[in-house]
Amino acid sequence: MRGRTKQSALCVSRLVQSLPKEHPCDVIARQLLRSGIAVGASYRAACRAKSCVDFISKMDTVEEEVDESSY
């Protein structure tokens, strides 16, 4: 999963760079970049969870970021 989330962040980054530099696209691009990169960061945080409950909570955050990015 670490490799996949990193690849995903790189793909999102390339996609954002390819978007037109107009205001509406810029707003969307910034949000997509934030949520797309947060997937990997949140997953890494989940891997460092202190308990099973903490892991599940952090993975919920990963799922939210993936959902936001796909939207």
SEKE-28589 format. One line per field, with one value per residue: residue number from 0; x, y, z of N, C-alpha, C in turn. Coordinates in steps of 0.02 Angstrom, whole numbers. Each point is the difference from the previous one (the first is absolute). Example, Ala and Ser with C-alpha at 12.3 -4.5 7.8 and 13.67 -1.06 7.14 Angstrom:
2
tormi = c(0,1)
n.X = c(660,-18)
n.Y = c(-284,53)
n.Z = c(390,-36)
ca.X = c(-45,42)
ca.Y = c(59,59)
ca.Z = c(0,3)
c.X = c(45,-39)
c.Y = c(60,55)
c.Z = c(0,37)
This chain:
71
tormi = c(0,1,2,3,4,5,6,7,8,9,10,11,12,13,14,15,16,17,18,19,20,21,22,23,24,25,26,27,28,29,30,31,32,33,34,35,36,37,38,39,40,41,42,43,44,45,46,47,48,49,50,51,52,53,54,55,56,57,58,59,60,61,62,63,64,65,66,67,68,69,70)
n.X = c(41,57,21,-58,2,64,-12,-51,39,46,-47,-23,62,11,-56,15,61,-39,-31,-48,36,-63,-34,-54,42,25,-61,-25,50,-6,-67,3,45,-35,-59,26,35,-55,-20,56,-5,-64,14,51,-44,-43,52,1,-59,-24,-58,-38,-26,61,20,-54,10,64,-18,-43,51,36,-51,-5,66,-3,-52,29,55,-35,-29)
n.Y = c(-60,-2,-49,-30,18,-18,-55,-9,18,-39,-45,11,0,-52,-26,21,-21,-49,19,31,54,-19,52,-18,-11,59,20,-31,24,55,-5,-15,46,41,-17,7,50,24,-33,12,64,-4,-33,41,48,-31,-5,61,-27,24,-6,-54,27,18,-61,-27,39,-14,-63,19,32,-54,-36,46,-1,-66,0,45,-35,-55,37)
n.Z = c(0,34,-38,11,64,-1,-36,41,51,-28,-10,61,21,-39,23,61,-14,-23,55,-34,-10,1,22,-36,-50,14,13,-52,-38,33,-2,-64,-8,40,-27,-61,24,28,-55,-32,15,-12,-57,-11,15,-40,-39,26,-11,57,-32,5,53,18,-18,26,52,-2,-6,46,26,-9,22,47,6,-4,40,39,-6,8,47)
ca.X = c(-41,42,19,-59,-21,50,-12,-62,17,38,-47,-41,43,7,-65,-10,45,-24,-62,8,15,-55,-24,-39,42,50,-32,-10,66,29,-34,17,69,0,-31,36,62,-19,-13,62,22,-46,15,62,-18,-36,50,32,-53,18,-46,-44,-51,34,11,-65,-17,43,-19,-61,24,26,-58,-30,43,-7,-67,2,42,-35,-56)
ca.Y = c(60,60,14,20,67,46,5,38,70,23,7,59,57,10,22,69,41,2,39,70,46,46,2,-58,-60,9,-15,-73,-32,5,-46,-68,-13,-10,-63,-55,-13,-19,-71,-33,23,-29,-72,-9,11,-59,-53,13,2,-28,-54,-19,52,57,-17,5,72,32,-26,37,63,-18,-11,65,36,-33,17,71,5,-30,44)
ca.Z = c(0,0,-69,-38,19,-26,-72,-8,12,-58,-56,14,-11,-73,-25,19,-41,-70,-4,-19,56,7,69,23,1,52,65,2,0,68,45,-21,21,72,20,-32,37,68,3,19,67,50,4,39,70,23,11,64,51,65,17,-54,-4,-30,-70,-34,-4,-50,-65,-18,-29,-67,-43,-14,-48,-65,-26,-21,-61,-57,-18)
c.X = c(43,20,-58,-23,50,-9,-62,14,38,-46,-44,41,9,-65,-11,45,-26,-64,13,9,-53,-29,-41,42,51,-28,-9,67,32,-32,16,71,4,-28,37,64,-15,-15,62,23,-44,12,63,-12,-37,48,36,-50,22,-44,-42,-54,29,11,-65,-21,41,-16,-67,19,27,-58,-35,40,-5,-66,-1,40,-37,-59,23)
c.Y = c(64,21,25,70,52,10,42,75,29,10,62,63,15,24,74,46,8,42,72,45,55,-6,-61,-64,4,-19,-76,-36,2,-50,-72,-18,-13,-68,-60,-18,-22,-74,-38,19,-31,-75,-13,12,-60,-58,8,3,-36,-59,-17,53,63,-12,8,73,35,-25,30,66,-13,-9,65,39,-31,18,72,8,-27,42,54)
c.Z = c(0,-71,-42,18,-25,-76,-14,9,-59,-60,9,-14,-74,-31,15,-42,-71,-8,-22,61,4,70,21,4,56,68,7,5,70,47,-18,22,75,20,-29,36,71,7,25,70,54,7,41,74,28,15,66,58,63,19,-61,-11,-33,-75,-40,-9,-54,-71,-24,-33,-70,-48,-18,-52,-69,-31,-25,-64,-60,-22,-47)
